[in-house]
Amino acid sequence: YTNADGEDVSLSEESRVRLRHLDLIMRPAARDMVRLRAGVMKSLRRTFDERDYLELETPMLQALHGGAAARPFKTHINAYDEDLYLRIATELHLKRAVVGGVDHVFEINRNFRNEGADSTHSPEFTAMEAYEAYGTYDTMAELTKSLIQRACMDTLGTMVVTLADGTEYDFGGEWANIDLYTSISEAVGEEITVETPKARLEELAEEHGISVAPYWVAGKIAEELFEELVGSKLWAPTFVRDFPEDTSPLTRPHRSKPGLTEKWDLYVRGMELATAYSELADPVIQRERFVAQSLEAANGDPEAMQLDEDFLEAMEQGFPPAGGMGMGVDRLLTAMTGLGIRETITFPFIKPQSK
């Protein structure tokens, strides 16, 4: 900007984030992002409202963390002298609402994950999750595409958005669908399936410079191969379908492909933007999956879920077949603008300055 003396003055990206009030004063683009974010939130809620979804608020302080594979933040409640976790996902409580008869439910609010911070990750972030009784992952794919395309039209007036570097990106039309294991096979030049031995997957990972943690299951190695060789290169909006059971503990077994689940991840410009399941509805299988996750945690996996007896008790009352989806709202804004995640969050968490 130009100051009162006619001099050109600029703030570094670090300063803009730390001193957002000055950034908002100085840069119209910063104020435009605040307006865009508000417009996107309004659009998402409008789409849900038109589809008869009810908005719910679920607990951020939880005795057990679950609903995602992620490291939690831990805190302590003095009143009960108990350790608690900041939630990593809203899934398990929203599903309890579905058990209780709230057939179409969503939440847009903060999640917290004690992991890395970079251009696509923030320790606290705004997540959107939705569940629809008697839906499937196909139902949720249509919903997700509608949410994103409507948000583009409502806020920018077009599905062909202009990114920060001046290039255009097209969210319009139909979106591609690819199969996870088929795409890995094409990338490595040999057939890879859910039956491929872990030892062979480890060899392929080493060949492609991917470090494998000792506690990783075979499905996790396959997913890392995909991310490195395929996912990071997917430009147009693409649904990547049918993930392995050992990495998808809350997902319904695939209706026709043994060992796989009905799950997709949506990739936009090489970035995972959203995910969806045909939800697992069988409490017996869910207990088996949770036990397997507990064993993975005992084997050293810091992202494995805990066995949640309260959630299992709710499922035993009768959880209907359902579709569920989740999407990072900050990442959606990144996808729409081409800016880093710290630019899309008005007041992002940043490393404290040393005193």
Secondary structure, 3 states (H helix, E strand, C coil): CECCCCCECCCCHHHHHHCHHHHHHHCHHHHHHHHHHHHHHHHHHHHHHHCCCEECCCCCEECCCCCCCCCCCEEEECCCCEEEEECCCCHHHHHHHHHCCCCEEEEEEEEECCCCCECCECCEEEEEEEEEECCCHHHHHHHHHHHHHHHHHHHHCCCEEECCCCCEEECCCCCEEEEHHHHHHHHHCCCCCCCCCHHHHHHHHHHCCCCCCCCCCHHHHHHHHHHHHCHHHCCCCEEEEEEEHHHCCCECECCCCCCEEEEEEEEECCEEEEEEEEECCCHHHHHHHHHHHHHHHHCCCCCCCCCCHHHHHHHHCCCCCEEEEEEEHHHHHHHHHCCCHHHHCCCCCCCCCCC
